[in-house]
Amino acid sequence: MIFLLNAEASNRKKLPWLMPDSPIPLIGMIEYENPTILDTATTLGCHGILVSPTQPHGILSTLIMAIHHFHEVRTLQKRNQRLEQKLQAANEISAAQAILARARGISAIAAYKLMREQAMLKRVTVEEIARAIVHAEGTLFN
């Protein structure tokens, strides 16, 4: 999406289609370069900028780079989300291991083996078993 980016747009940063998590690449069109306009472009999540009046030799390269940048950002956002989920799961597994080890008087390794066995028996992930253990411990002792 190509949109005119000017001083008025600087004051309207809350438009739903002008947000950094836009579902399409955003290309700002500016009449002149200044720090305020460029700051607004980055705040709004522009993937490219065209300067008006546009020249035919700059449009295609800006479009290609904006689309490429958009897809790169999306890929990194998805990867970041997966890594955050893995970190959350690792924290839950660690907490569940500590709960089981304390409750049963076993080592953390034995507690993990126990959770893994339960996960295989119930055909769920170890993370789900760990989440259930942490939740049950919170319910029982709080």
C-alpha positions in Angstrom: 0.0 0.0 0.0 1.4 3.4 -1.0 0.2 6.3 1.1 1.0 10.0 1.3 3.0 10.7 4.4 3.0 14.3 5.5 2.8 16.5 8.6 -0.9 15.6 9.0 -0.1 11.9 9.0 2.4 12.6 11.8 -0.5 13.6 14.0 -2.6 10.6 13.0 -0.4 7.7 14.1 -3.3 5.6 15.3 -4.9 4.7 12.0 -5.6 0.9 12.0 -4.2 0.3 8.6 -1.0 2.4 9.4 0.4 0.2 12.1 3.7 -1.7 12.3 1.9 -5.0 12.2 0.1 -4.2 8.9 -0.9 -7.3 6.8 0.6 -5.7 3.7 3.9 -3.8 2.9 3.6 -0.1 3.6 5.3 2.4 1.4 5.2 6.1 2.4 5.2 8.8 -0.2 6.8 12.0 1.0 7.2 15.4 -0.6 10.4 16.2 1.1 12.8 14.6 3.7 12.9 15.9 7.2 13.5 14.1 10.5 9.9 14.4 11.7 8.5 12.8 8.6 11.2 10.0 8.6 10.5 9.4 12.3 6.8 9.1 11.5 7.5 6.7 8.7 9.5 4.4 10.9 6.9 4.6 13.7 4.2 3.6 11.3 6.2 0.7 10.1 6.9 1.8 6.6 8.9 -0.8 4.6 9.9 1.7 1.9 9.7 5.4 1.0 9.1 7.2 -2.3 9.9 10.9 -2.8 7.4 12.9 -4.7 7.6 13.7 -7.6 8.5 10.1 -8.3 10.9 9.1 -11.0 10.2 5.9 -12.9 13.7 4.5 -12.2 13.1 4.4 -8.4 9.6 2.9 -8.1 10.4 -0.8 -9.0 13.4 -1.0 -6.7 11.5 0.5 -3.8 8.6 -1.9 -4.4 10.9 -4.9 -4.5 12.8 -3.9 -1.4 9.7 -3.0 0.5 8.1 -6.4 -0.2 11.4 -8.2 0.7 11.7 -6.2 3.9 8.1 -6.9 4.8 8.5 -10.7 4.3 11.8 -10.6 6.3 10.1 -8.8 9.2 7.2 -11.3 9.1 9.6 -14.3 9.2 11.6 -12.8 12.1 8.4 -12.1 14.0 7.2 -15.7 13.6 10.6 -17.0 14.6 10.6 -14.7 17.7 7.1 -15.9 18.7 8.2 -19.6 18.4 11.3 -18.9 20.5 9.3 -17.1 23.1 6.9 -20.1 23.3 9.8 -22.5 23.6 11.3 -20.4 26.4 7.9 -20.3 28.2 7.6 -24.1 27.8 11.2 -24.6 29.1 10.4 -22.5 32.1 7.2 -24.5 32.8 9.1 -27.8 32.4 11.7 -26.6 34.8 9.1 -25.5 37.4 7.3 -28.8 37.0 10.5 -30.8 37.4 11.2 -28.9 40.7 7.6 -29.5 41.9 7.8 -33.3 41.1 11.3 -33.6 42.6 10.3 -32.0 45.8 7.0 -33.8 46.1 8.4 -37.3 45.3 11.9 -36.9 46.7 13.5 -37.7 43.3 16.1 -36.0 41.1 15.2 -33.4 38.4 16.3 -35.9 35.8 14.0 -38.6 37.2 11.2 -36.0 37.4 11.6 -35.2 33.7 11.6 -38.9 32.8 8.4 -39.3 34.7 6.8 -36.4 32.9 8.0 -37.8 29.6 6.5 -41.2 30.4 3.2 -39.6 31.3 3.2 -37.5 28.1 3.7 -40.6 26.0 1.0 -42.6 27.8 -1.5 -39.8 27.4 -0.3 -38.8 23.9 0.3 -35.2 24.8 3.4 -33.1 24.9 5.7 -32.8 27.9 4.9 -29.1 28.0 1.2 -29.9 28.5 2.1 -32.3 31.4 4.3 -29.7 32.9 1.6 -27.0 32.6 -0.9 -29.3 34.3 1.6 -30.0 37.2 2.3 -26.3 37.7 -1.4 -25.5 37.5 -2.3 -28.3 40.0 0.4 -27.2 42.4 -0.8 -23.6 42.2 -4.4 -24.7 42.8 -3.6 -27.0 45.7 -1.1 -24.9 47.6 -2.3 -21.3 47.0 
